[in-house]
Amino acid sequence: MIQDYYIIDFSYDVEDNKPLIYIWCVDKEGNRVVVLEKNFRPYFYAVLDDNPDIEKITDEIKKLSTPASPITNIDQLERKYYGNPVKVLRIETIIPAYIRIYRDQVSKIKGIKEVVEADIRFYMRYSIDKNLKPFTWFKADVEEIPNEKFRVKKVYELKNILETYEDKPPDLKIMAFDIEVFNKYGSPNPRRDPVIIIGVWTDEGEKQFITDDDDLKTIREFSNFVLNHDPDIILGYNSNRFDWPYLLERTKLRNVKLDIGRKINSEPTQGTYGHYSIVGRLNVDLFGFAMSIEEVKVKSLDNIADYLGILPKTQRVNLEWYQIPEYWTDDKKRKILLQYNLDDVKSTYLLKDAFLPFGEQITTITGLPLDQLSMASVGYRVEWLLMREAFFYNEIIPNRVEREYESYKGGLVIPPKPGIHEKVYVLDFSSMYPSIMIKYNIGPDTLVKGECDNCWVAPEVGHKFRKSPDGFYKTILQKLVEERKEVKSKLKEVENEYERRRLDERQRALKIMANAFYGYMGWLGARWYSKEGAEAVTAWGRETISEVAKLVQSEGFEVIYGDTDSVFITAKDESKINNIVKEIIDKFGLDIKIDKEYEKIFFTENKKRYAGITKEGKIDIVGFEAIRGDWCDLAKNIQKDVIVKVLTSSIDDAVKLVRETIMKLRRREFNIEDLVIWKSLDKDINEYNVDAPHVNAAKKAMKAGYAIFKGGKIGYIVVKGNGKISQRAEPYFMVKDKSRIDIDYYIDRQIVPSTLRILEQFGITENTLKNTGINIMDFFNKK
């Protein structure tokens, strides 16, 4: 029979010594079903030397076959490798795990140049070959079979895939969860500390599972709820690093399985990119998506929800993790803790509207399931798209190899003209680097080493790229760019709100993927790596910006700053601005637009550091500590407020604001939380040789019983004392008394330096800011 299915995820298993792929779906009636593929087999390629003895090589490969997973097929094929035609052997076996065993053995056979595509996960290999992607529909000829081990409505055996297509998705069931644990002795330890609360949130509202005496009962109640509610997507926040491993360890201690998958007797297992996979469901850790929000330095759930306006801090319970035991053991405070858990899980659930629509579009572009996508870097997302396209174009997928770091020159920066400027236009090239890659056919497969009569030659670096035929990168980039144009065109015509949101997320996803290609090409972990290509792109970019600057100056504009793909200009005759934009497009063949108009903007002497107020009244801050650097919140906030004063009021008002802040510090009119300095721990504590404040704070936290891990952040406060600053750094949660805090440090090393970065451009000195005494003449002037 012919049926239509909406794909959620893929997984596989080996049964009766044969691989079985599960396609987890929703049918047109809204039933959760699984479609079984029983006939697909794992394979890899052996790239042959020139003029190989194919018959002899084939015989050698056949000798490697083992009864546990015999080599069932060896086919000779023609493929392209970096654009060049090659002869390959396609070697097929039965058990996916044996691919790597055969890979190592086959690579040693004489006449084989390289073994490739042996490291592609089996179910992803299937999805690539069959052009199946999550969040898309496919029509198939299937046969219904008995359901003996799946928590779904129906089970089908796949006979034939007829077509894939896009259509309105079914309503997916989404559930968020969050756990709290009783960590009386420091950082939570699953072998010791019980789970005390598990909060969940669905479209039906909230529910909590609360421990009375045994948390195994609580965990079982939670797992039963998951099975009964049967969500397609389970949301968490930092759940891959905390909630799931904690729950799994707690159940493991009791020899119990956390059986919550759609296959009976399956529990979450850790997979690629560190995510936990739940069979038949998408376990999506939203922390992975939150990592892309650069404006939020400490990406805690409450900070992200507050920044996005999902659940402001002023409207929720705010607790620190180390306060949980206190609030749990105090009957009067326990209700506050329970509300804290609900606020967390509600925030997680509501974040779906901020992250999932975009994630779904990236999934349909790359084919990477949403749970893996959330944790995968941009480079891996680009790579999965390239791998899919490689199969379509008969391109061999290169192996991933280890490379040593190689530096190359980046984009051009035209030094800024310090001070305040008015009526400033920002001319921005739309997707400059992808456009350059398309225009000059740049890629590892088009690179020519040696003589070439029909090549583009990059300025400065001299790398050559053939003009035709189109390379792998160019072909795919053109597809992304063209689809984005089509989507944006549809957006103008669509009135339905859902469809508008979907199309807008689609065009944004296409843009981000296209813009990521240059970075991917220069990424050392890339399969399709090309240092020459990355160097050439930046070289053409530098030449373009330099020539644009000369052109606009010749037309009477003043260039006050330039950076990579944009120039900041002022004009005596503003009526000429649109004409210069058209002239640039005509001359360089690249799209450029007026990206912003600043009523007022100021620059320091440093590149990539400016702030301005736009025509619409929005304040833009770039490169200052307000959005970067390891500064306390008070320093960041006062700097931002100073910037606003400079742009909207006066320098005098900005100085007055700094002085008032210093006075409040001296009077201890502040919140301790505003003085916390956050710093990442890039190494294990015992690997640090430096006497740094954050390292000493981390050591003190560990001594007090708190676990501190590599890759996390430590927040510290500088307190009074005779030692060096690094020795006076205390973990923020160990400082309760304001009188212990070194106020002079925060004035001299935080408030004054952060604000002087702006105000010193206008002749303001440190003494000016710290002179907080009352001027007697001011008193008489007020009279």
C-alpha positions in Angstrom: 0.0 0.0 0.0 1.0 3.6 -0.6 1.4 5.8 2.5 2.9 9.3 3.3 5.2 9.9 6.3 6.7 12.9 8.0 10.2 12.0 9.2 11.2 12.8 12.8 14.5 10.8 13.2 16.5 7.8 12.2 18.2 5.0 14.2 19.4 1.5 13.5 20.0 -1.8 15.2 21.3 -5.2 14.2 18.8 -8.1 14.5 19.4 -11.7 13.5 22.9 -10.6 12.3 21.4 -8.1 9.8 21.1 -4.3 10.0 17.7 -2.8 10.4 17.1 0.9 9.9 14.2 2.6 11.8 12.6 5.7 10.2 10.5 7.3 13.0 7.6 9.1 11.5 4.1 10.7 11.8 1.6 9.7 9.2 -1.1 11.9 7.6 -3.6 10.9 10.3 -1.3 12.0 13.1 -0.3 8.5 14.2 3.2 7.8 15.4 4.7 5.0 13.3 8.0 3.4 12.4 9.0 2.4 8.9 11.6 -0.4 8.8 14.3 -0.6 6.1 15.6 -4.2 6.0 17.6 -4.2 2.7 20.1 -1.4 3.0 23.7 -2.5 3.6 26.8 -0.6 4.7 29.6 0.1 2.2 32.7 2.2 1.6 35.0 3.0 -1.3 38.6 2.1 -2.2 40.2 4.7 -4.6 42.4 2.9 -7.1 45.9 3.8 -8.3 46.4 4.6 -11.9 46.4 1.5 -14.2 45.5 -0.9 -11.4 45.1 -4.7 -11.7 41.5 -4.6 -10.7 40.9 -8.3 -10.8 43.9 -9.0 -8.5 42.8 -6.3 -6.1 39.3 -7.6 -6.0 40.5 -11.1 -5.2 42.7 -9.7 -2.4 39.7 -8.0 -0.9 37.5 -11.1 -1.1 40.1 -13.0 0.9 39.5 -10.6 3.8 35.8 -11.6 4.0 34.8 -13.1 7.4 31.7 -15.2 8.2 30.7 -12.8 11.0 30.0 -10.1 8.3 31.0 -11.3 4.9 31.9 -8.9 2.0 28.8 -9.4 -0.1 29.5 -7.1 -3.1 32.5 -5.4 -4.8 31.6 -3.1 -7.7 33.9 -1.1 -10.0 32.6 2.5 -10.4 33.6 5.9 -11.8 33.5 8.8 -9.4 35.0 12.3 -9.0 37.5 13.1 -6.3 38.1 16.8 -5.8 36.6 17.2 -9.3 38.9 14.7 -11.0 37.7 11.4 -12.4 38.8 8.3 -10.5 38.2 4.6 -10.5 36.9 3.2 -7.2 35.7 -0.1 -5.8 32.5 0.0 -3.8 32.8 -2.6 -1.1 29.7 -3.8 0.7 29.3 -5.9 3.8 26.4 -6.7 6.3 27.3 -5.5 9.8 28.0 -1.7 10.0 30.7 -2.1 12.7 32.8 -4.2 10.3 33.2 -1.3 7.9 36.1 0.1 10.0 37.7 -3.3 10.3 37.7 -3.9 6.5 38.8 -0.3 6.0 42.0 -0.8 7.8 42.7 -4.1 6.0 41.8 -2.9 2.5 43.9 0.2 2.8 47.0 -2.0 3.0 46.4 -3.8 -0.3 48.8 -2.8 -3.1 47.1 -0.8 -5.9 44.7 1.0 -3.5 45.5 4.7 -3.1 43.0 5.5 -0.3 40.0 4.1 1.5 37.2 6.7 1.9 33.6 7.1 3.3 34.2 4.4 6.0 33.5 6.9 8.8 29.9 7.9 7.9 27.3 6.7 10.4 25.2 4.0 9.0 21.7 5.5 9.3 23.1 8.9 8.0 24.6 7.0 5.1 21.1 5.7 4.4 19.5 9.1 4.7 22.0 10.6 2.3 21.7 7.8 -0.3 17.9 7.9 -0.2 17.6 11.7 0.0 15.5 11.4 3.2 15.7 14.3 5.7 14.0 14.9 9.1 11.1 17.3 8.9 10.2 16.4 5.3 7.6 14.1 3.9 8.1 11.0 1.8 5.7 8.7 -0.1 6.4 5.0 0.0 5.1 1.6 -0.8 4.9 -0.3 2.5 3.5 -3.3 4.1 2.1 -3.3 7.7 3.6 -5.8 10.0 2.9 -6.9 13.6 4.0 -4.5 16.3 5.9 -6.5 18.9 8.5 -4.1 20.4 7.7 -0.5 19.5 5.7 2.1 21.3 4.0 3.4 18.2 0.6 3.0 16.6 1.7 1.0 13.6 4.9 -0.6 12.1 5.6 -0.9 8.4 8.2 -2.7 6.3 9.5 -0.5 3.5 9.2 -1.8 0.0 10.0 1.2 -2.1 10.4 5.0 -1.7 8.3 6.8 -4.4 9.1 10.4 -3.7 10.1 13.0 -1.1 8.4 16.4 -0.8 7.7 19.4 1.5 4.3 20.0 3.0 2.8 21.5 6.1 4.1 19.5 9.1 1.9 17.6 11.6 1.5 19.0 15.1 4.5 17.6 17.0 4.2 16.9 20.7 6.8 18.8 22.7 7.8 18.4 26.3 10.4 20.2 28.4 11.9 18.9 31.6 14.4 20.1 34.3 15.7 18.3 37.4 16.9 19.6 40.8 19.1 17.6 43.1 20.0 17.7 46.8 23.6 18.7 46.7 24.3 19.3 50.4 28.1 18.6 50.2 29.0 20.7 47.2 28.6 20.0 43.5 26.0 17.4 42.8 27.3 13.8 42.8 24.8 11.2 41.2 26.4 8.4 43.3 25.5 10.3 46.4 22.9 13.1 46.0 19.3 12.2 45.1 17.0 13.9 42.6 14.4 15.8 44.5 12.3 17.5 41.8 11.6 16.8 38.2 9.6 19.4 36.5 7.9 19.0 33.1 6.0 21.4 30.9 3.8 20.6 27.9 1.1 22.4 25.9 -1.2 21.2 28.7 0.7 23.0 31.4 3.1 22.0 34.1 3.7 18.9 36.3 6.2 18.1 39.0 7.5 14.9 40.5 8.7 15.4 44.0 10.8 13.0 46.1 9.4 12.0 49.5 12.0 9.4 50.5 13.3 7.5 47.5 14.2 9.3 44.2 13.9 6.1 42.2 10.1 6.4 42.6 10.3 10.0 41.4 12.4 9.0 38.3 9.9 6.1 37.6 7.0 8.5 37.8 8.8 10.8 35.4 9.6 8.0 32.9 6.0 6.8 33.0 4.8 10.3 32.3 7.1 10.4 29.2 5.7 7.1 27.9 2.1 8.2 28.5 2.5 11.7 27.1 4.6 10.3 24.2 6.5 13.4 23.1 8.2 13.6 19.7 10.6 16.2 21.1 12.0 16.4 24.6 13.6 19.8 25.4 16.2 20.5 28.1 18.7 23.2 28.8 22.2 21.8 29.4 20.5 18.5 29.7 23.2 16.6 27.7 25.8 17.6 30.3 23.7 17.3 33.4 20.1 16.1 33.5 20.4 13.0 31.4 23.8 11.7 32.7 22.6 12.3 36.2 19.3 10.4 35.8 21.1 7.6 34.0 23.6 7.2 36.8 20.9 7.3 39.5 19.0 4.5 37.8 22.2 2.5 37.0 23.0 2.5 40.8 19.7 0.5 41.3 20.2 -1.7 38.2 17.2 -0.1 36.6 16.9 1.1 33.0 15.5 4.6 32.2 13.3 3.1 29.5 11.6 6.1 27.8 12.3 5.4 24.1 9.8 4.4 21.4 11.5 1.0 21.2 10.7 -1.1 24.3 13.6 -1.5 26.7 15.7 1.4 25.3 17.2 4.2 27.3 19.1 7.4 26.4 22.6 6.7 25.1 25.4 9.2 24.4 26.2 9.8 20.8 27.8 12.2 18.4 28.7 15.7 19.5 27.9 14.7 23.1 24.2 14.6 22.7 22.0 11.9 24.2 19.9 10.0 21.8 16.4 8.7 22.8 15.1 6.1 20.3 12.2 7.4 18.3 12.2 10.8 20.0 14.3 14.0 19.5 16.2 15.0 22.6 17.0 18.6 22.0 19.4 20.4 24.3 18.6 24.1 23.7 21.9 25.1 25.3 23.5 24.3 21.9 21.4 26.9 20.1 21.9 29.5 22.9 25.7 29.3 22.3 25.2 31.4 19.2 23.9 34.3 21.2 27.1 36.3 21.5 25.5 39.2 23.4 24.9 37.0 26.5 28.3 36.2 28.1 27.1 33.8 30.8 24.6 31.6 28.9 22.6 30.4 31.9 18.9 29.5 31.3 17.7 32.6 33.2 20.1 34.9 31.4 19.0 33.6 27.9 15.3 33.7 28.8 15.7 37.2 30.1 17.6 38.4 27.1 15.1 37.0 24.6 12.1 38.3 26.7 10.8 34.7 27.2 10.7 35.1 31.0 12.3 38.2 32.5 14.2 37.8 35.7 11.9 40.2 37.4 9.0 37.8 36.9 10.6 34.6 38.1 12.3 33.1 41.2 16.0 33.5 41.1 18.2 31.1 43.1 21.8 29.9 42.9 22.5 26.2 42.6 24.2 26.1 46.0 21.0 27.4 47.7 19.0 24.4 46.7 19.7 22.3 49.9 18.7 25.3 52.1 15.4 25.8 50.4 14.6 22.1 50.2 15.1 21.5 53.9 13.2 24.5 55.1 9.4 23.9 54.8 8.7 27.6 54.5 11.2 28.0 51.6 10.4 24.7 49.7 7.5 26.3 47.8 10.0 28.9 46.5 12.3 26.1 45.3 9.4 24.3 43.6 8.5 27.6 41.8 12.1 28.0 40.8 12.0 24.6 39.1 8.7 25.5 37.3 10.2 28.8 36.1 13.2 26.9 34.7 11.1 24.3 32.9 8.7 26.9 31.7 11.6 29.0 30.3 12.9 25.9 28.5 9.5 25.1 27.0 9.0 28.7 25.8 12.5 28.8 24.3 11.2 26.4 21.6 9.6 29.3 19.8 12.9 31.2 19.7 15.1 28.2 18.5 13.1 25.4 16.9 11.7 27.1 13.8 15.3 28.0 12.8 16.7 24.6 13.8 14.0 22.9 11.7 15.0 24.8 8.6 18.7 24.0 9.1 17.7 20.4 9.5 15.9 20.3 6.2 18.9 21.9 4.5 21.6 19.7 6.0 19.6 16.5 6.9 21.2 16.5 10.3 18.6 15.4 12.9 17.6 18.2 15.3 19.0 16.7 18.4 22.4 16.4 16.8 22.1 19.7 15.1 21.7 21.6 18.3 25.1 20.4 19.6 27.0 20.4 16.3 29.2 23.3 15.4 28.6 25.4 12.3 31.4 23.6 10.5 29.7 20.2 11.0 26.4 21.6 9.8 28.1 22.8 6.6 29.8 19.5 6.2 26.6 17.4 6.3 25.2 19.6 3.5 28.3 19.1 1.5 28.2 15.3 2.1 24.7 15.1 0.8 25.5 17.2 -2.3 28.6 15.1 -2.9 26.5 12.0 -3.3 24.2 13.8 -5.7 27.2 14.9 -7.9 29.1 11.6 -7.7 31.8 13.2 -5.7 33.8 11.1 -3.2 33.6 12.4 0.3 37.2 13.0 1.6 38.4 11.6 4.9 38.8 13.9 7.9 42.5 14.2 8.7 44.5 16.0 11.4 46.3 19.1 10.3 48.6 21.6 12.0 47.5 25.2 12.4 48.2 27.4 9.4 47.6 31.1 9.6 46.8 33.4 6.8 46.0 37.1 6.3 42.4 38.1 7.0 40.1 40.9 5.8 41.2 44.5 5.3 40.7 47.0 8.0 40.8 50.7 7.2 41.9 52.4 10.5 39.1 54.4 12.1 39.1 58.2 12.5 38.7 58.7 16.3 36.0 61.0 17.7 32.4 61.7 17.0 31.0 61.8 13.4 27.5 62.6 12.3 25.3 61.4 9.4 27.3 58.2 8.7 26.3 55.6 6.2 27.5 52.0 6.4 27.9 50.4 3.0 27.8 46.6 3.4 28.5 43.9 0.9 25.8 41.3 1.1 27.5 38.0 1.7 30.8 39.2 0.3 32.8 36.0 0.9 30.2 33.6 -0.6 29.9 36.0 -3.6 33.7 36.0 -4.1 33.7 32.2 -3.9 31.0 32.1 -6.6 32.5 34.8 -8.8 36.0 33.3 -8.9 35.0 29.6 -8.7 37.0 29.0 -5.5 37.4 25.6 -3.9 39.8 22.7 -3.3 38.7 21.0 -6.5 39.2 24.1 -8.7 42.7 25.0 -7.4 45.4 24.8 -10.1 49.0 24.4 -9.1 51.3 25.3 -12.0 50.6 26.9 -15.3 47.0 27.8 -16.3 45.7 29.7 -19.3 42.1 30.0 -18.2 42.2 30.7 -14.5 41.3 33.4 -12.0 44.4 34.6 -10.2 44.0 35.9 -6.6 45.7 39.2 -5.8 48.7 39.2 -3.4 48.7 35.5 -2.9 48.7 34.4 -6.5 46.5 31.2 -6.1 44.9 30.1 -9.3 41.4 28.7 -9.8 40.0 27.4 -13.0 37.2 29.4 -14.6 35.3 26.4 -15.8 33.7 24.0 -15.2 32.0 25.1 -12.0 33.5 23.7 -8.8 31.8 21.9 -6.0 31.6 24.9 -3.7 30.4 27.3 -6.4 27.6 24.8 -7.5 26.2 24.4 -4.0 26.6 28.1 -3.0 24.7 29.1 -6.1 21.9 26.7 -5.2 21.7 28.3 -1.7 21.7 31.8 -3.0 19.1 31.1 -5.7 16.8 29.4 -3.3 17.1 32.3 -0.8 16.1 34.7 -3.6 13.0 32.6 -4.3 12.1 32.3 -0.7 12.4 36.1 -0.2 10.3 36.7 -3.2 7.6 34.4 -1.8 7.7 36.2 1.5 6.5 39.4 -0.1 3.3 37.6 -1.3 2.4 35.5 1.7 -0.1 36.8 4.3 -0.5 33.6 6.4 1.5 34.3 9.7 2.7 30.7 10.1 4.0 30.5 6.5 5.6 33.9 6.8 7.5 32.8 9.9 8.6 29.6 8.2 9.8 31.3 5.0 11.6 34.0 7.0 13.4 31.3 9.1 14.2 29.5 5.8 15.8 32.5 4.2 17.8 33.2 7.4 19.0 29.6 7.5 20.0 29.7 3.9 22.0 32.9 4.4 23.8 31.6 7.5 24.7 28.4 5.8 26.1 30.2 2.7 28.0 32.7 4.9 29.6 29.7 6.8 31.2 28.2 3.7 34.3 30.5 3.8 34.9 29.7 7.5 34.4 26.0 6.8 36.9 26.0 4.0 39.6 27.3 6.3 38.6 25.1 9.3 41.4 22.6 10.0 38.8 19.8 10.7 37.1 20.2 7.3 37.0 17.3 4.9 37.0 19.8 2.0 39.8 22.0 3.6 41.6 24.5 1.4 44.0 27.0 3.0 44.7 28.4 -0.5 41.0 28.9 -1.1 40.5 30.7 2.2 43.6 32.9 1.5 42.3 33.8 -1.9 38.9 34.8 -0.6 40.3 37.2 1.9 42.8 38.6 -0.7 40.0 39.4 -3.2 38.0 40.8 -0.2 40.9 43.1 0.7 41.3 44.3 -2.9 37.5 44.9 -3.2 37.3 47.0 0.0 40.4 49.0 -1.0 39.1 49.8 -4.5 35.6 50.7 -3.1 37.3 53.1 -0.6 39.2 54.8 -3.5 36.0 55.1 -5.6 33.8 56.7 -2.9 36.6 59.1 -2.0 36.9 60.2 -5.6 33.1 61.0 -5.5 33.5 63.3 -2.6 32.7 61.0 0.3 34.9 60.6 3.4 35.8 57.1 4.5 36.0 57.1 8.3 36.4 53.3 8.8 36.4 50.0 6.9 36.3 46.4 8.0 36.3 43.2 5.9 33.1 43.7 4.0 31.8 47.1 4.9 32.9 50.8 4.8 31.6 53.7 6.9 31.3 57.0 5.0 30.1 60.5 5.4 28.9 62.7 2.6 28.7 66.4 2.0 26.0 65.7 -0.6 23.7 63.0 0.7 21.7 62.9 -2.5 24.6 61.1 -4.2 24.6 58.1 -1.8 22.2 55.9 -3.9 24.2 56.7 -7.1 27.5 55.5 -5.5 25.9 52.3 -4.4 24.7 51.6 -8.0 28.2 52.5 -9.3 29.9 50.0 -6.9 27.5 47.2 -7.9 28.1 47.8 -11.6 31.9 48.0 -11.3 32.5 45.1 -8.9 29.6 42.7 -9.7 28.9 42.2 -6.0 25.7 43.2 -4.2 26.2 46.1 -1.8 23.6 48.0 0.2 23.2 50.8 2.7 23.1 48.7 5.8 22.7 51.4 8.4 22.5 55.1 8.8 23.9 56.6 12.0 22.8 60.0 13.3 25.9 60.0 15.4 28.8 57.5 15.9 32.1 57.6 17.6 35.3 55.6 17.2 38.4 55.0 19.3 41.8 54.5 17.8 41.3 50.8 17.9 39.7 48.8 15.1 36.4 46.9 15.6 35.5 49.3 18.4 32.7 51.8 17.9 29.3 52.8 19.1 26.5 54.8 17.4 22.9 55.7 17.4 21.0 54.8 14.3 18.4 56.9 12.4 15.7 54.8 14.2 17.2 55.6 17.6 18.8 52.2 18.3 22.1 52.1 20.1 24.8 49.9 18.5 27.8 48.9 20.6 30.6 47.0 18.9 33.9 45.8 20.5 33.6 47.4 23.9 33.4 45.5 27.2 29.6 46.1 27.2 29.3 43.0 25.1 32.7 41.3 25.4 35.6 40.7 27.8 35.8 39.4 31.4 34.4 42.3 33.2 31.8 42.4 36.0 28.3 43.4 35.2 28.6 46.7 37.0 31.6 47.7 34.7 29.8 46.5 31.6 26.5 48.3 32.5 28.2 51.6 33.4 30.2 51.5 30.2 27.0 51.0 28.2 25.3 53.8 30.1 28.3 56.1 29.4 28.1 55.3 25.7 24.4 56.2 25.7 25.1 59.5 27.5 27.9 60.4 24.9 25.5 59.7 22.0 22.3 61.2 23.4 23.4 63.8 26.0 26.9 65.2 26.7 30.3 64.2 27.9 29.7 66.1 31.1 26.7 63.9 31.9 28.7 60.8 31.2 31.4 61.9 33.6 28.8 62.7 36.2 27.3 59.2 35.9 30.7 57.6 36.4 31.4 59.7 39.5 28.0 58.8 41.0 28.7 55.1 40.4 32.0 55.4 42.2 30.3 57.1 45.2 27.7 54.3 45.4 30.4 51.7 45.5 32.1 53.5 48.3 28.8 53.6 50.2 28.3 49.9 49.4 25.1 50.6 47.5 25.4 47.7 45.1 24.4 44.1 44.7 27.3 41.6 45.2 26.1 39.7 42.0 26.9 42.8 40.0 30.6 42.5 40.9 31.1 38.9 39.9 33.8 38.4 37.2 33.3 35.3 35.1 36.1 33.5 33.4 36.3 30.2 31.4 38.4 27.3 32.5 39.9 26.1 29.2 42.1 23.5 30.9 41.9 21.2 33.9 42.9 23.0 37.1 46.1 21.0 37.6 47.2 22.0 34.0 47.4 25.7 34.9 50.9 27.1 35.7 49.8 30.7 36.0 48.7 32.4 39.2 45.5 33.7 37.8 42.5 35.0 39.8 40.0 32.6 38.2 42.3 29.6 38.8 42.8 30.4 42.4 39.0 30.9 42.8 38.4 27.5 41.2 40.9 25.9 43.6 39.2 27.4 46.6 35.8 26.2 45.3 37.1 22.7 44.9 38.6 22.8 48.4 35.2 23.7 49.8 33.7 20.6 48.1 32.5 22.1 44.8 33.3 20.2 41.6 34.8 22.5 38.9 35.3 21.1 35.4 37.3 22.0 32.3 35.2 23.9 29.8 33.0 25.5 32.5 33.0 29.0 34.0 34.0 30.2 37.4 32.7 33.4 38.9 34.8 35.2 41.5 34.9 38.4 43.7 38.1 40.2 44.6 38.2 40.8 48.4 40.4 42.9 50.7 43.8 41.6 51.8 47.5 42.0 51.6 48.3 39.5 48.9 48.2 39.8 45.1 44.8 40.2 43.4 45.0 36.7 42.1 45.3 35.4 45.7 42.3 37.5 46.8 39.9 36.1 44.3 37.1 34.2 46.1 34.3 32.1 44.5 31.3 34.4 44.3 29.0 32.1 46.3 31.5 32.2 49.2 31.3 36.0 49.6 28.3 37.2 51.6 29.5 40.2 53.4 29.9 43.5 51.4 32.6 44.8 53.8 35.0 42.0 52.6 35.0 43.3 49.0 37.9 45.3 47.7 36.1 48.4 46.5 39.3 50.1 45.3 39.9 47.2 43.0 36.5 47.6 41.4 37.0 51.3 41.0 40.6 51.2 39.7 40.5 48.0 37.7 36.9 47.8 36.5 34.8 51.0 36.5 37.5 53.5 35.6 39.2 51.5 32.8 36.0 50.4 31.2 34.6 53.9 31.0 37.9 55.5 30.0 37.9 53.4 26.9 35.2 55.8 25.7 35.9 59.0 27.5 39.6 59.3 27.0 38.9 60.1 23.4 37.4 63.4 24.7 40.3 64.3 27.0 38.9 62.8 30.1 41.5 61.4 32.6 41.4 58.9 35.4 41.7 61.8 37.9 38.7 63.5 36.4 36.5 60.4 37.0 37.8 59.7 40.5 37.4 63.3 41.6 34.0 62.8 43.3 34.3 65.7 45.8 31.8 68.6 45.8 32.8 71.8 44.0 31.8 74.8 46.1 31.2 76.9 42.9 28.6 74.3 41.7 26.7 75.1 44.9 26.6 78.8 44.2 25.8 78.3 40.5 22.7 76.2 41.5 21.5 79.0 43.7 
